[in-house]
Amino acid sequence: MLTVDLHSPPDPGVLSMPADQLTAVPVLCERLRAEGFEDAIVVAADVGEAKDAAVFAKHLGCPSPSSTSGGPAPRSGRRRWR
């Protein structure tokens, strides 16, 4: 069985047959470059996606705040949510 870009790989023993996970990142990045997204900045929607965002940024040659930082950004002041 072949899978493409699963959120997380299946645990061994869950599937009744061997499975290989493929990635569509190179193909998606090629299309984004063709559409003119060379000057983009890649950001992750949440911490869990930071690694994937860094992979996209690397393929696109774009900066990614999550991949250039050694940790979370320092907080300046308090957040006010209303």
CORTA-V699022 format. One record per pair of residues at least 12 apart in sequence whose ideal C-beta (glycine too) atoms are under 10 Angstrom apart, sorted by sequence separation. I is the first residue (numbers start at 1). J is the second residue. D is the distance in whole Angstrom. If there is no record, write none. Layout:
# CORTA-V699022
I,J,D + I,J,D
This chain:
# CORTA-V699022
3,15,9 + 9,21,6 + 41,53,10 + 42,54,8 + 44,56,9 + 53,65,9 + 54,66,6 + 55,67,9 + 6,19,9 + 8,21,10 + 29,42,10 + 42,55,9 + 43,56,10 + 44,57,10 + 53,66,5 + 54,67,4 + 1,15,7 + 42,56,5 + 43,57,9 + 50,64,8 + 52,66,10 + 53,67,7 + 54,68,9 + 1,16,9 + 6,21,6 + 42,57,4 + 50,65,9 + 51,66,8 + 1,17,5 + 3,19,6 + 5,21,8 + 6,22,10 + 40,56,9 + 41,57,8 + 42,58,9 + 50,66,4 + 51,67,9 + 1,18,7 + 2,19,7 + 3,20,7 + 4,21,7 + 5,22,8 + 6,23,10 + 40,57,9 + 42,59,9 + 49,66,8 + 50,67,8 + 1,19,4 + 2,20,6 + 3,21,5 + 4,22,5 + 5,23,6 + 42,60,7 + 1,20,7 + 2,21,8 + 3,22,7 + 4,23,7 + 5,24,5 + 41,60,10 + 47,66,8 + 50,69,9 + 1,21,10 + 2,22,6 + 3,23,10 + 4,24,5 + 5,25,8 + 40,60,7 + 42,62,5 + 43,63,10 + 44,64,8 + 39,60,10 + 40,61,10 + 41,62,6 + 42,63,7 + 43,64,7 + 44,65,8 + 38,60,7 + 40,62,5 + 41,63,5 + 42,64,4 + 43,65,6 + 44,66,5 + 4,27,10 + 5,28,9 + 37,60,7 + 38,61,7 + 39,62,8 + 40,63,9 + 41,64,7 + 42,65,9 + 43,66,7 + 44,67,9 + 32,56,8 + 38,62,7 + 39,63,10 + 40,64,10 + 41,65,7 + 42,66,8 + 37,62,8 + 42,67,8 + 47,72,9 + 29,55,9 + 33,59,9 + 25,52,8 + 29,56,6 + 32,59,9 + 33,60,7 + 28,56,8 + 29,57,10 + 32,60,6 + 33,61,9 + 23,52,10 + 26,55,10 + 29,58,9 + 30,59,9 + 33,62,10 + 25,55,6 + 29,59,4 + 30,60,10 + 32,62,9 + 25,56,6 + 28,59,8 + 29,60,5 + 23,55,8 + 28,60,9 + 29,61,9 + 25,58,9 + 26,59,6 + 29,62,9 + 25,59,6 + 25,60,10 + 23,59,10 + 8,48,9 + 7,48,9 + 7,49,9 + 7,52,10 + 5,52,9
